[in-house]
Amino acid sequence: MLPQTLVPYIGLTAAFVTTLCWLPQAFQIIRTRDTRAISLPAYAAFACGIALWLVYGVALGDGPLILANTITLALQLTIVGLKIRYG
Amino acid sequence: MLPQTLVPYIGLTAAFVTTLCWLPQAFQIIRTRDTRAISLPAYAAFACGIALWLVYGVALGDGPLILANTITLALQLTIVGLKIRYG
């Protein structure tokens, strides 16, 4: 079993990774201007879902939830904007 | 302000949307066999991050966290597998 003191750090690392992982996707699109394989319904729905996580974080006054989802939402809206622009 | 009774439903809806939104991305790749615009580092990192969320959910014994991240991980590993296959 996991030592209980490790558990919050696993959650923090998970939040860090699932937030910043979208940077290479955004950079690849900016570099190549290719978004053909990107699913607009998937990314639009993901952005809406992240916005709901942000509302949830604000309602709970949960700092890490607010921070992680604000950054993820900004990255996702960037990718959705690039998808709409490049098609 | 939001009625507090609504807050858990917002979290549930957020989890539902950010889990199932990857279905249209997976279906688009299966249909078109095109993954060129998909960033392998982004999706591989996202899958690792979701695996960490799953470990976190198991450590906390949190059912919704376990369920949502198991489904998301399965969808992400499918997309990563398709990316590796189609390039």
Backbone of each chain as nested JSON, in Angstrom:
{
  "chains": [
    {"id": "A", "residues": [
      {"number": 1, "name": "MET", "atoms": {"N": [0.837, -1.214, 0.0], "CA": [0.0, 0.0, 0.0], "C": [0.872, 1.263, 0.0]}},
      {"number": 2, "name": "LEU", "atoms": {"N": [0.27, 2.346, -0.486], "CA": [0.948, 3.634, -0.518], "C": [1.007, 4.246, 0.88]}},
      {"number": 3, "name": "PRO", "atoms": {"N": [2.178, 4.809, 1.261], "CA": [2.187, 5.599, 2.503], "C": [1.22, 6.779, 2.346]}},
      {"number": 4, "name": "GLN", "atoms": {"N": [0.367, 7.019, 3.338], "CA": [-0.678, 8.054, 3.239], "C": [-0.093, 9.46, 3.039]}},
      {"number": 5, "name": "THR", "atoms": {"N": [1.139, 9.688, 3.526], "CA": [1.736, 11.023, 3.358], "C": [2.044, 11.321, 1.89]}},
      {"number": 6, "name": "LEU", "atoms": {"N": [2.166, 10.262, 1.078], "CA": [2.468, 10.444, -0.351], "C": [1.238, 10.864, -1.154]}},
      {"number": 7, "name": "VAL", "atoms": {"N": [0.047, 10.513, -0.647], "CA": [-1.18, 10.646, -1.438], "C": [-1.409, 12.067, -1.98]}},
      {"number": 8, "name": "PRO", "atoms": {"N": [-1.286, 13.132, -1.142], "CA": [-1.527, 14.474, -1.698], "C": [-0.539, 14.826, -2.819]}},
      {"number": 9, "name": "TYR", "atoms": {"N": [0.705, 14.309, -2.714], "CA": [1.703, 14.621, -3.745], "C": [1.362, 13.932, -5.06]}},
      {"number": 10, "name": "ILE", "atoms": {"N": [0.737, 12.751, -4.968], "CA": [0.291, 12.061, -6.189], "C": [-0.806, 12.882, -6.866]}},
      {"number": 11, "name": "GLY", "atoms": {"N": [-1.732, 13.401, -6.077], "CA": [-2.792, 14.254, -6.626], "C": [-2.23, 15.514, -7.258]}},
      {"number": 12, "name": "LEU", "atoms": {"N": [-1.259, 16.137, -6.581], "CA": [-0.642, 17.359, -7.119], "C": [0.092, 17.068, -8.42]}},
      {"number": 13, "name": "THR", "atoms": {"N": [0.839, 15.949, -8.45], "CA": [1.573, 15.591, -9.662], "C": [0.593, 15.297, -10.799]}},
      {"number": 14, "name": "ALA", "atoms": {"N": [-0.508, 14.588, -10.485], "CA": [-1.54, 14.299, -11.487], "C": [-2.106, 15.593, -12.071]}},
      {"number": 15, "name": "ALA", "atoms": {"N": [-2.412, 16.567, -11.206], "CA": [-2.972, 17.84, -11.661], "C": [-1.969, 18.591, -12.533]}},
      {"number": 16, "name": "PHE", "atoms": {"N": [-0.699, 18.573, -12.106], "CA": [0.378, 19.251, -12.833], "C": [0.522, 18.652, -14.241]}},
      {"number": 17, "name": "VAL", "atoms": {"N": [0.553, 17.311, -14.317], "CA": [0.782, 16.626, -15.6], "C": [-0.423, 16.792, -16.532]}},
      {"number": 18, "name": "THR", "atoms": {"N": [-1.658, 16.618, -16.0], "CA": [-2.835, 16.699, -16.877], "C": [-3.157, 18.151, -17.272]}},
      {"number": 19, "name": "THR", "atoms": {"N": [-2.488, 19.108, -16.628], "CA": [-2.64, 20.513, -17.029], "C": [-1.626, 20.864, -18.112]}},
      {"number": 20, "name": "LEU", "atoms": {"N": [-0.344, 20.592, -17.834], "CA": [0.727, 21.063, -18.734], "C": [0.927, 20.178, -19.961]}},
      {"number": 21, "name": "CYS", "atoms": {"N": [0.336, 18.967, -19.957], "CA": [0.486, 18.068, -21.111], "C": [-0.069, 18.679, -22.393]}},
      {"number": 22, "name": "TRP", "atoms": {"N": [-0.973, 19.67, -22.283], "CA": [-1.567, 20.257, -23.495], "C": [-0.656, 21.265, -24.164]}},
      {"number": 23, "name": "LEU", "atoms": {"N": [0.429, 21.666, -23.48], "CA": [1.399, 22.579, -24.101], "C": [2.01, 21.983, -25.379]}},
      {"number": 24, "name": "PRO", "atoms": {"N": [2.535, 20.72, -25.352], "CA": [3.11, 20.192, -26.605], "C": [2.078, 20.086, -27.731]}},
      {"number": 25, "name": "GLN", "atoms": {"N": [0.78, 19.811, -27.394], "CA": [-0.243, 19.772, -28.457], "C": [-0.436, 21.161, -29.066]}},
      {"number": 26, "name": "ALA", "atoms": {"N": [-0.506, 22.196, -28.218], "CA": [-0.669, 23.566, -28.724], "C": [0.548, 23.974, -29.55]}},
      {"number": 27, "name": "PHE", "atoms": {"N": [1.758, 23.673, -29.046], "CA": [2.986, 24.051, -29.766], "C": [3.069, 23.339, -31.113]}},
      {"number": 28, "name": "GLN", "atoms": {"N": [2.673, 22.051, -31.145], "CA": [2.742, 21.318, -32.417], "C": [1.824, 21.959, -33.464]}},
      {"number": 29, "name": "ILE", "atoms": {"N": [0.623, 22.38, -33.026], "CA": [-0.314, 23.011, -33.97], "C": [0.228, 24.358, -34.434]}},
      {"number": 30, "name": "ILE", "atoms": {"N": [0.794, 25.134, -33.502], "CA": [1.338, 26.447, -33.862], "C": [2.476, 26.272, -34.873]}},
      {"number": 31, "name": "ARG", "atoms": {"N": [3.303, 25.221, -34.662], "CA": [4.467, 24.982, -35.533], "C": [4.037, 24.477, -36.908]}},
      {"number": 32, "name": "THR", "atoms": {"N": [3.083, 23.547, -36.944], "CA": [2.751, 22.87, -38.214], "C": [1.514, 23.46, -38.9]}},
      {"number": 33, "name": "ARG", "atoms": {"N": [0.7, 24.217, -38.156], "CA": [-0.6, 24.724, -38.636], "C": [-1.517, 23.59, -39.102]}},
      {"number": 34, "name": "ASP", "atoms": {"N": [-1.266, 22.376, -38.646], "CA": [-2.058, 21.205, -39.033], "C": [-2.956, 20.801, -37.875]}},
      {"number": 35, "name": "THR", "atoms": {"N": [-4.273, 20.86, -38.106], "CA": [-5.23, 20.451, -37.068], "C": [-6.22, 19.422, -37.61]}},
      {"number": 36, "name": "ARG", "atoms": {"N": [-5.925, 18.839, -38.785], "CA": [-6.916, 17.994, -39.444], "C": [-7.363, 16.823, -38.569]}},
      {"number": 37, "name": "ALA", "atoms": {"N": [-6.414, 16.19, -37.863], "CA": [-6.752, 15.002, -37.065], "C": [-7.36, 15.352, -35.704]}},
      {"number": 38, "name": "ILE", "atoms": {"N": [-7.391, 16.656, -35.374], "CA": [-7.967, 17.095, -34.099], "C": [-9.484, 17.115, -34.229]}},
      {"number": 39, "name": "SER", "atoms": {"N": [-10.194, 16.476, -33.296], "CA": [-11.659, 16.445, -33.317], "C": [-12.213, 17.685, -32.619]}},
      {"number": 40, "name": "LEU", "atoms": {"N": [-12.877, 18.548, -33.402], "CA": [-13.461, 19.759, -32.807], "C": [-14.516, 19.41, -31.745]}},
      {"number": 41, "name": "PRO", "atoms": {"N": [-15.438, 18.451, -31.998], "CA": [-16.395, 18.103, -30.928], "C": [-15.699, 17.662, -29.642]}},
      {"number": 42, "name": "ALA", "atoms": {"N": [-14.611, 16.877, -29.768], "CA": [-13.896, 16.403, -28.578], "C": [-13.306, 17.572, -27.799]}},
      {"number": 43, "name": "TYR", "atoms": {"N": [-12.589, 18.465, -28.498], "CA": [-11.914, 19.563, -27.803], "C": [-12.896, 20.611, -27.286]}},
      {"number": 44, "name": "ALA", "atoms": {"N": [-13.985, 20.86, -28.053], "CA": [-14.998, 21.809, -27.584], "C": [-15.676, 21.26, -26.326]}},
      {"number": 45, "name": "ALA", "atoms": {"N": [-16.0, 19.954, -26.336], "CA": [-16.629, 19.339, -25.165], "C": [-15.665, 19.331, -23.98]}},
      {"number": 46, "name": "PHE", "atoms": {"N": [-14.381, 19.027, -24.247], "CA": [-13.394, 19.017, -23.159], "C": [-13.291, 20.411, -22.531]}},
      {"number": 47, "name": "ALA", "atoms": {"N": [-13.26, 21.463, -23.382], "CA": [-13.186, 22.838, -22.857], "C": [-14.414, 23.148, -21.992]}},
      {"number": 48, "name": "CYS", "atoms": {"N": [-15.611, 22.726, -22.453], "CA": [-16.832, 22.937, -21.647], "C": [-16.736, 22.19, -20.317]}},
      {"number": 49, "name": "GLY", "atoms": {"N": [-16.238, 20.952, -20.365], "CA": [-16.1, 20.162, -19.137], "C": [-15.115, 20.791, -18.169]}},
      {"number": 50, "name": "ILE", "atoms": {"N": [-14.003, 21.31, -18.705], "CA": [-13.004, 21.974, -17.85], "C": [-13.595, 23.252, -17.246]}},
      {"number": 51, "name": "ALA", "atoms": {"N": [-14.422, 23.97, -18.036], "CA": [-15.098, 25.169, -17.501], "C": [-16.0, 24.773, -16.323]}},
      {"number": 52, "name": "LEU", "atoms": {"N": [-16.676, 23.618, -16.437], "CA": [-17.516, 23.134, -15.333], "C": [-16.664, 22.762, -14.11]}},
      {"number": 53, "name": "TRP", "atoms": {"N": [-15.49, 22.138, -14.333], "CA": [-14.574, 21.849, -13.219], "C": [-14.141, 23.147, -12.534]}},
      {"number": 54, "name": "LEU", "atoms": {"N": [-13.949, 24.201, -13.351], "CA": [-13.545, 25.498, -12.796], "C": [-14.659, 26.087, -11.936]}},
      {"number": 55, "name": "VAL", "atoms": {"N": [-15.914, 26.015, -12.438], "CA": [-17.073, 26.49, -11.662], "C": [-17.157, 25.704, -10.345]}},
      {"number": 56, "name": "TYR", "atoms": {"N": [-16.943, 24.388, -10.448], "CA": [-16.969, 23.518, -9.259], "C": [-15.889, 23.946, -8.263]}},
      {"number": 57, "name": "GLY", "atoms": {"N": [-14.668, 24.205, -8.771], "CA": [-13.569, 24.644, -7.903], "C": [-13.877, 25.971, -7.227]}},
      {"number": 58, "name": "VAL", "atoms": {"N": [-14.474, 26.915, -7.995], "CA": [-14.834, 28.228, -7.431], "C": [-15.907, 28.042, -6.354]}},
      {"number": 59, "name": "ALA", "atoms": {"N": [-16.909, 27.181, -6.646], "CA": [-18.001, 26.949, -5.681], "C": [-17.472, 26.359, -4.378]}},
      {"number": 60, "name": "LEU", "atoms": {"N": [-16.425, 25.5, -4.494], "CA": [-15.844, 24.882, -3.295], "C": [-14.752, 25.745, -2.67]}},
      {"number": 61, "name": "GLY", "atoms": {"N": [-14.334, 26.815, -3.385], "CA": [-13.197, 27.621, -2.925], "C": [-11.917, 26.806, -2.866]}},
      {"number": 62, "name": "ASP", "atoms": {"N": [-11.766, 25.872, -3.835], "CA": [-10.605, 24.962, -3.853], "C": [-9.516, 25.523, -4.766]}},
      {"number": 63, "name": "GLY", "atoms": {"N": [-8.467, 26.064, -4.171], "CA": [-7.386, 26.73, -4.904], "C": [-6.743, 25.88, -5.988]}},
      {"number": 64, "name": "PRO", "atoms": {"N": [-6.272, 24.659, -5.662], "CA": [-5.627, 23.841, -6.694], "C": [-6.546, 23.53, -7.879]}},
      {"number": 65, "name": "LEU", "atoms": {"N": [-7.841, 23.26, -7.6], "CA": [-8.817, 22.986, -8.656], "C": [-8.986, 24.216, -9.554]}},
      {"number": 66, "name": "ILE", "atoms": {"N": [-9.043, 25.406, -8.93], "CA": [-9.198, 26.646, -9.696], "C": [-7.958, 26.883, -10.562]}},
      {"number": 67, "name": "LEU", "atoms": {"N": [-6.775, 26.743, -9.975], "CA": [-5.523, 27.023, -10.7], "C": [-5.344, 26.07, -11.883]}},
      {"number": 68, "name": "ALA", "atoms": {"N": [-5.459, 24.755, -11.601], "CA": [-5.223, 23.762, -12.656], "C": [-6.224, 23.936, -13.797]}},
      {"number": 69, "name": "ASN", "atoms": {"N": [-7.505, 24.164, -13.452], "CA": [-8.515, 24.237, -14.512], "C": [-8.49, 25.555, -15.262]}},
      {"number": 70, "name": "THR", "atoms": {"N": [-8.012, 26.634, -14.63], "CA": [-7.859, 27.897, -15.355], "C": [-6.793, 27.744, -16.434]}},
      {"number": 71, "name": "ILE", "atoms": {"N": [-5.658, 27.133, -16.074], "CA": [-4.574, 26.945, -17.042], "C": [-5.006, 25.984, -18.147]}},
      {"number": 72, "name": "THR", "atoms": {"N": [-5.645, 24.857, -17.763], "CA": [-6.102, 23.882, -18.764], "C": [-7.11, 24.523, -19.713]}},
      {"number": 73, "name": "LEU", "atoms": {"N": [-8.037, 25.323, -19.161], "CA": [-9.052, 25.961, -20.001], "C": [-8.401, 26.906, -21.007]}},
      {"number": 74, "name": "ALA", "atoms": {"N": [-7.402, 27.685, -20.55], "CA": [-6.71, 28.612, -21.452], "C": [-6.034, 27.836, -22.593]}},
      {"number": 75, "name": "LEU", "atoms": {"N": [-5.375, 26.715, -22.256], "CA": [-4.702, 25.912, -23.28], "C": [-5.715, 25.288, -24.24]}},
      {"number": 76, "name": "GLN", "atoms": {"N": [-6.829, 24.797, -23.708], "CA": [-7.843, 24.164, -24.546], "C": [-8.519, 25.161, -25.466]}},
      {"number": 77, "name": "LEU", "atoms": {"N": [-8.809, 26.374, -24.948], "CA": [-9.444, 27.387, -25.799], "C": [-8.478, 27.808, -26.909]}},
      {"number": 78, "name": "THR", "atoms": {"N": [-7.171, 27.801, -26.6], "CA": [-6.161, 28.09, -27.631], "C": [-6.225, 27.029, -28.726]}},
      {"number": 79, "name": "ILE", "atoms": {"N": [-6.27, 25.749, -28.326], "CA": [-6.303, 24.65, -29.306], "C": [-7.604, 24.708, -30.121]}},
      {"number": 80, "name": "VAL", "atoms": {"N": [-8.742, 24.967, -29.469], "CA": [-10.018, 25.077, -30.185], "C": [-9.958, 26.247, -31.176]}},
      {"number": 81, "name": "GLY", "atoms": {"N": [-9.394, 27.379, -30.752], "CA": [-9.263, 28.535, -31.636], "C": [-8.4, 28.213, -32.85]}},
      {"number": 82, "name": "LEU", "atoms": {"N": [-7.28, 27.49, -32.642], "CA": [-6.394, 27.104, -33.744], "C": [-7.101, 26.125, -34.676]}},
      {"number": 83, "name": "LYS", "atoms": {"N": [-7.89, 25.209, -34.103], "CA": [-8.652, 24.24, -34.917], "C": [-9.639, 24.976, -35.819]}},
      {"number": 84, "name": "ILE", "atoms": {"N": [-10.34, 25.968, -35.245], "CA": [-11.33, 26.728, -36.034], "C": [-10.611, 27.52, -37.129]}},
      {"number": 85, "name": "ARG", "atoms": {"N": [-9.425, 28.039, -36.79], "CA": [-8.672, 28.844, -37.756], "C": [-8.101, 27.995, -38.892]}},
      {"number": 86, "name": "TYR", "atoms": {"N": [-7.49, 26.858, -38.552], "CA": [-6.775, 26.057, -39.56], "C": [-7.64, 24.951, -40.156]}},
      {"number": 87, "name": "GLY", "atoms": {"N": [-8.765, 24.641, -39.514], "CA": [-9.727, 23.683, -40.1], "C": [-9.379, 22.225, -39.898]}}
    ]},
    {"id": "B", "residues": [
      {"number": 1, "name": "MET", "atoms": {"N": [-24.909, 33.848, -6.455], "CA": [-24.132, 32.647, -6.096], "C": [-24.911, 31.373, -6.416]}},
      {"number": 2, "name": "LEU", "atoms": {"N": [-24.173, 30.299, -6.584], "CA": [-24.777, 28.994, -6.874], "C": [-25.444, 28.423, -5.627]}},
      {"number": 3, "name": "PRO", "atoms": {"N": [-26.653, 27.844, -5.774], "CA": [-27.216, 27.081, -4.651], "C": [-26.276, 25.911, -4.33]}},
      {"number": 4, "name": "GLN", "atoms": {"N": [-25.958, 25.721, -3.058], "CA": [-24.965, 24.7, -2.666], "C": [-25.41, 23.282, -3.058]}},
      {"number": 5, "name": "THR", "atoms": {"N": [-26.736, 23.07, -3.151], "CA": [-27.203, 21.724, -3.518], "C": [-26.837, 21.37, -4.957]}},
      {"number": 6, "name": "LEU", "atoms": {"N": [-26.603, 22.41, -5.779], "CA": [-26.249, 22.174, -7.19], "C": [-24.8, 21.736, -7.359]}},
      {"number": 7, "name": "VAL", "atoms": {"N": [-23.941, 22.105, -6.391], "CA": [-22.488, 21.965, -6.557], "C": [-22.045, 20.53, -6.893]}},
      {"number": 8, "name": "PRO", "atoms": {"N": [-22.564, 19.505, -6.158], "CA": [-22.112, 18.149, -6.512], "C": [-22.502, 17.742, -7.932]}},
      {"number": 9, "name": "TYR", "atoms": {"N": [-23.655, 18.235, -8.417], "CA": [-24.104, 17.895, -9.765], "C": [-23.206, 18.54, -10.822]}},
      {"number": 10, "name": "ILE", "atoms": {"N": [-22.689, 19.733, -10.494], "CA": [-21.749, 20.385, -11.416], "C": [-20.47, 19.551, -11.515]}},
      {"number": 11, "name": "GLY", "atoms": {"N": [-19.991, 19.06, -10.38], "CA": [-18.8, 18.206, -10.384], "C": [-19.028, 16.912, -11.155]}},
      {"number": 12, "name": "LEU", "atoms": {"N": [-20.203, 16.303, -10.954], "CA": [-20.53, 15.057, -11.665], "C": [-20.615, 15.294, -13.167]}},
      {"number": 13, "name": "THR", "atoms": {"N": [-21.275, 16.419, -13.549], "CA": [-21.401, 16.736, -14.976], "C": [-20.028, 16.993, -15.576]}},
      {"number": 14, "name": "ALA", "atoms": {"N": [-19.17, 17.71, -14.84], "CA": [-17.802, 17.992, -15.303], "C": [-17.049, 16.679, -15.534]}},
      {"number": 15, "name": "ALA", "atoms": {"N": [-17.15, 15.747, -14.587], "CA": [-16.456, 14.461, -14.708], "C": [-16.986, 13.673, -15.901]}},
      {"number": 16, "name": "PHE", "atoms": {"N": [-18.302, 13.697, -16.081], "CA": [-18.958, 12.996, -17.185], "C": [-18.463, 13.542, -18.53]}},
      {"number": 17, "name": "VAL", "atoms": {"N": [-18.464, 14.876, -18.654], "CA": [-18.096, 15.512, -19.934], "C": [-16.608, 15.322, -20.232]}},
      {"number": 18, "name": "THR", "atoms": {"N": [-15.738, 15.529, -19.229], "CA": [-14.288, 15.434, -19.5], "C": [-13.838, 13.971, -19.655]}},
      {"number": 19, "name": "THR", "atoms": {"N": [-14.726, 13.029, -19.35], "CA": [-14.42, 11.61, -19.59], "C": [-14.86, 11.199, -20.995]}},
      {"number": 20, "name": "LEU", "atoms": {"N": [-16.143, 11.489, -21.326], "CA": [-16.708, 10.976, -22.579], "C": [-16.335, 11.815, -23.801]}},
      {"number": 21, "name": "CYS", "atoms": {"N": [-15.806, 13.043, -23.58], "CA": [-15.432, 13.9, -24.712], "C": [-14.376, 13.25, -25.594]}},
      {"number": 22, "name": "TRP", "atoms": {"N": [-13.617, 12.257, -25.063], "CA": [-12.543, 11.64, -25.88], "C": [-13.077, 10.613, -26.849]}},
      {"number": 23, "name": "LEU", "atoms": {"N": [-14.36, 10.23, -26.7], "CA": [-14.962, 9.292, -27.656], "C": [-14.942, 9.842, -29.085]}},
      {"number": 24, "name": "PRO", "atoms": {"N": [-15.412, 11.1, -29.341], "CA": [-15.38, 11.581, -30.731], "C": [-13.955, 11.663, -31.298]}},
      {"number": 25, "name": "GLN", "atoms": {"N": [-12.949, 11.953, -30.433], "CA": [-11.566, 11.97, -30.935], "C": [-11.141, 10.563, -31.361]}},
      {"number": 26, "name": "ALA", "atoms": {"N": [-11.448, 9.564, -30.524], "CA": [-11.083, 8.186, -30.867], "C": [-11.817, 7.74, -32.132]}},
      {"number": 27, "name": "PHE", "atoms": {"N": [-13.123, 8.039, -32.226], "CA": [-13.91, 7.634, -33.4], "C": [-13.384, 8.302, -34.673]}},
      {"number": 28, "name": "GLN", "atoms": {"N": [-13.021, 9.599, -34.562], "CA": [-12.507, 10.296, -35.757], "C": [-11.236, 9.618, -36.271]}},
      {"number": 29, "name": "ILE", "atoms": {"N": [-10.346, 9.227, -35.349], "CA": [-9.097, 8.573, -35.756], "C": [-9.391, 7.201, -36.368]}},
      {"number": 30, "name": "ILE", "atoms": {"N": [-10.318, 6.451, -35.754], "CA": [-10.659, 5.123, -36.279], "C": [-11.241, 5.252, -37.69]}},
      {"number": 31, "name": "ARG", "atoms": {"N": [-12.045, 6.299, -37.916], "CA": [-12.71, 6.508, -39.206], "C": [-11.714, 6.967, -40.275]}},
      {"number": 32, "name": "THR", "atoms": {"N": [-10.831, 7.92, -39.907], "CA": [-9.974, 8.555, -40.924], "C": [-8.565, 7.958, -40.968]}},
      {"number": 33, "name": "ARG", "atoms": {"N": [-8.172, 7.241, -39.917], "CA": [-6.797, 6.729, -39.768], "C": [-5.756, 7.85, -39.824]}},
      {"number": 34, "name": "ASP", "atoms": {"N": [-6.185, 9.072, -39.566], "CA": [-5.292, 10.235, -39.61], "C": [-4.986, 10.671, -38.18]}},
      {"number": 35, "name": "THR", "atoms": {"N": [-3.699, 10.619, -37.811], "CA": [-3.302, 11.072, -36.466], "C": [-2.164, 12.097, -36.537]}},
      {"number": 36, "name": "ARG", "atoms": {"N": [-1.916, 12.625, -37.757], "CA": [-0.728, 13.46, -37.927], "C": [-0.705, 14.666, -36.981]}},
      {"number": 37, "name": "ALA", "atoms": {"N": [-1.863, 15.312, -36.796], "CA": [-1.903, 16.524, -35.963], "C": [-1.955, 16.219, -34.467]}},
      {"number": 38, "name": "ILE", "atoms": {"N": [-2.079, 14.922, -34.128], "CA": [-2.129, 14.529, -32.714], "C": [-0.705, 14.516, -32.163]}},
      {"number": 39, "name": "SER", "atoms": {"N": [-0.477, 15.199, -31.041], "CA": [0.851, 15.242, -30.405], "C": [1.033, 14.02, -29.499]}},
      {"number": 40, "name": "LEU", "atoms": {"N": [1.963, 13.137, -29.882], "CA": [2.214, 11.945, -29.05], "C": [2.693, 12.325, -27.648]}},
      {"number": 41, "name": "PRO", "atoms": {"N": [3.647, 13.291, -27.505], "CA": [4.041, 13.675, -26.139], "C": [2.864, 14.164, -25.303]}},
      {"number": 42, "name": "ALA", "atoms": {"N": [1.944, 14.93, -25.919], "CA": [0.783, 15.438, -25.171], "C": [-0.102, 14.285, -24.691]}},
      {"number": 43, "name": "TYR", "atoms": {"N": [-0.442, 13.371, -25.601], "CA": [-1.361, 12.286, -25.243], "C": [-0.716, 11.261, -24.319]}},
      {"number": 44, "name": "ALA", "atoms": {"N": [0.586, 10.997, -24.522], "CA": [1.291, 10.069, -23.62], "C": [1.349, 10.661, -22.217]}},
      {"number": 45, "name": "ALA", "atoms": {"N": [1.663, 11.973, -22.129], "CA": [1.719, 12.636, -20.818], "C": [0.337, 12.668, -20.177]}},
      {"number": 46, "name": "PHE", "atoms": {"N": [-0.703, 12.952, -20.981], "CA": [-2.071, 12.983, -20.439], "C": [-2.442, 11.608, -19.879]}},
      {"number": 47, "name": "ALA", "atoms": {"N": [-2.11, 10.534, -20.623], "CA": [-2.407, 9.177, -20.139], "C": [-1.687, 8.901, -18.812]}},
      {"number": 48, "name": "CYS", "atoms": {"N": [-0.414, 9.325, -18.706], "CA": [0.331, 9.149, -17.442], "C": [-0.34, 9.932, -16.314]}},
      {"number": 49, "name": "GLY", "atoms": {"N": [-0.749, 11.172, -16.615], "CA": [-1.403, 12.001, -15.6], "C": [-2.718, 11.387, -15.141]}},
      {"number": 50, "name": "ILE", "atoms": {"N": [-3.492, 10.843, -16.096], "CA": [-4.766, 10.197, -15.746], "C": [-4.505, 8.941, -14.902]}},
      {"number": 51, "name": "ALA", "atoms": {"N": [-3.419, 8.213, -15.227], "CA": [-3.054, 7.036, -14.412], "C": [-2.758, 7.47, -12.972]}},
      {"number": 52, "name": "LEU", "atoms": {"N": [-2.094, 8.63, -12.82], "CA": [-1.826, 9.156, -11.471], "C": [-3.13, 9.547, -10.752]}},
      {"number": 53, "name": "TRP", "atoms": {"N": [-4.077, 10.159, -11.488], "CA": [-5.392, 10.478, -10.9], "C": [-6.079, 9.205, -10.43]}},
      {"number": 54, "name": "LEU", "atoms": {"N": [-5.907, 8.126, -11.206], "CA": [-6.517, 6.851, -10.85], "C": [-5.887, 6.282, -9.569]}},
      {"number": 55, "name": "VAL", "atoms": {"N": [-4.546, 6.346, -9.475], "CA": [-3.848, 5.91, -8.257], "C": [-4.335, 6.734, -7.065]}},
      {"number": 56, "name": "TYR", "atoms": {"N": [-4.475, 8.049, -7.282], "CA": [-4.959, 8.964, -6.239], "C": [-6.374, 8.566, -5.802]}},
      {"number": 57, "name": "GLY", "atoms": {"N": [-7.251, 8.28, -6.776], "CA": [-8.619, 7.86, -6.472], "C": [-8.653, 6.553, -5.686]}},
      {"number": 58, "name": "VAL", "atoms": {"N": [-7.797, 5.598, -6.085], "CA": [-7.73, 4.304, -5.385], "C": [-7.238, 4.525, -3.953]}},
      {"number": 59, "name": "ALA", "atoms": {"N": [-6.192, 5.379, -3.801], "CA": [-5.633, 5.655, -2.471], "C": [-6.68, 6.283, -1.546]}},
      {"number": 60, "name": "LEU", "atoms": {"N": [-7.547, 7.13, -2.125], "CA": [-8.588, 7.791, -1.328], "C": [-9.849, 6.932, -1.215]}},
      {"number": 61, "name": "GLY", "atoms": {"N": [-9.931, 5.841, -1.999], "CA": [-11.155, 5.044, -2.05], "C": [-12.322, 5.841, -2.602]}},
      {"number": 62, "name": "ASP", "atoms": {"N": [-12.04, 6.748, -3.577], "CA": [-13.066, 7.645, -4.13], "C": [-13.647, 7.038, -5.409]}},
      {"number": 63, "name": "GLY", "atoms": {"N": [-14.875, 6.523, -5.306], "CA": [-15.517, 5.826, -6.418], "C": [-15.609, 6.629, -7.707]}},
      {"number": 64, "name": "PRO", "atoms": {"N": [-16.176, 7.86, -7.669], "CA": [-16.298, 8.639, -8.911], "C": [-14.936, 8.91, -9.571]}},
      {"number": 65, "name": "LEU", "atoms": {"N": [-13.903, 9.196, -8.746], "CA": [-12.559, 9.454, -9.277], "C": [-12.018, 8.195, -9.961]}},
      {"number": 66, "name": "ILE", "atoms": {"N": [-12.259, 7.028, -9.35], "CA": [-11.796, 5.761, -9.924], "C": [-12.523, 5.478, -11.243]}},
      {"number": 67, "name": "LEU", "atoms": {"N": [-13.848, 5.636, -11.238], "CA": [-14.657, 5.323, -12.429], "C": [-14.289, 6.237, -13.597]}},
      {"number": 68, "name": "ALA", "atoms": {"N": [-14.302, 7.57, -13.347], "CA": [-14.044, 8.53, -14.431], "C": [-12.646, 8.326, -15.007]}},
      {"number": 69, "name": "ASN", "atoms": {"N": [-11.643, 8.108, -14.138], "CA": [-10.275, 8.013, -14.638], "C": [-9.975, 6.665, -15.277]}},
      {"number": 70, "name": "THR", "atoms": {"N": [-10.69, 5.62, -14.9], "CA": [-10.525, 4.326, -15.575], "C": [-11.008, 4.428, -17.02]}},
      {"number": 71, "name": "ILE", "atoms": {"N": [-12.185, 5.061, -17.212], "CA": [-12.737, 5.207, -18.566], "C": [-11.845, 6.128, -19.4]}},
      {"number": 72, "name": "THR", "atoms": {"N": [-11.438, 7.273, -18.796], "CA": [-10.58, 8.216, -19.534], "C": [-9.263, 7.55, -19.918]}},
      {"number": 73, "name": "LEU", "atoms": {"N": [-8.679, 6.784, -18.993], "CA": [-7.401, 6.12, -19.279], "C": [-7.558, 5.132, -20.435]}},
      {"number": 74, "name": "ALA", "atoms": {"N": [-8.66, 4.37, -20.441], "CA": [-8.891, 3.408, -21.538], "C": [-8.992, 4.137, -22.877]}},
      {"number": 75, "name": "LEU", "atoms": {"N": [-9.729, 5.27, -22.902], "CA": [-9.882, 6.031, -24.147], "C": [-8.542, 6.63, -24.583]}},
      {"number": 76, "name": "GLN", "atoms": {"N": [-7.772, 7.148, -23.622], "CA": [-6.481, 7.772, -23.956], "C": [-5.485, 6.731, -24.455]}},
      {"number": 77, "name": "LEU", "atoms": {"N": [-5.458, 5.557, -23.826], "CA": [-4.524, 4.515, -24.277], "C": [-4.916, 4.047, -25.679]}},
      {"number": 78, "name": "THR", "atoms": {"N": [-6.226, 4.051, -25.984], "CA": [-6.676, 3.732, -27.343], "C": [-6.127, 4.752, -28.333]}},
      {"number": 79, "name": "ILE", "atoms": {"N": [-6.258, 6.047, -27.997], "CA": [-5.785, 7.115, -28.896], "C": [-4.264, 7.036, -29.058]}},
      {"number": 80, "name": "VAL", "atoms": {"N": [-3.538, 6.808, -27.958], "CA": [-2.063, 6.691, -28.033], "C": [-1.685, 5.49, -28.909]}},
      {"number": 81, "name": "GLY", "atoms": {"N": [-2.397, 4.374, -28.742], "CA": [-2.127, 3.19, -29.562], "C": [-2.356, 3.465, -31.04]}},
      {"number": 82, "name": "LEU", "atoms": {"N": [-3.453, 4.19, -31.354], "CA": [-3.765, 4.521, -32.746], "C": [-2.718, 5.477, -33.314]}},
      {"number": 83, "name": "LYS", "atoms": {"N": [-2.262, 6.425, -32.484], "CA": [-1.215, 7.371, -32.917], "C": [0.068, 6.616, -33.266]}},
      {"number": 84, "name": "ILE", "atoms": {"N": [0.453, 5.657, -32.402], "CA": [1.672, 4.879, -32.645], "C": [1.501, 4.042, -33.926]}},
      {"number": 85, "name": "ARG", "atoms": {"N": [0.287, 3.528, -34.137], "CA": [0.034, 2.682, -35.312], "C": [0.011, 3.486, -36.612]}},
      {"number": 86, "name": "TYR", "atoms": {"N": [-0.67, 4.648, -36.608], "CA": [-0.866, 5.402, -37.849], "C": [0.176, 6.506, -38.046]}},
      {"number": 87, "name": "GLY", "atoms": {"N": [0.931, 6.851, -36.982], "CA": [2.043, 7.806, -37.108], "C": [1.633, 9.254, -37.145]}}
    ]}
  ]
}
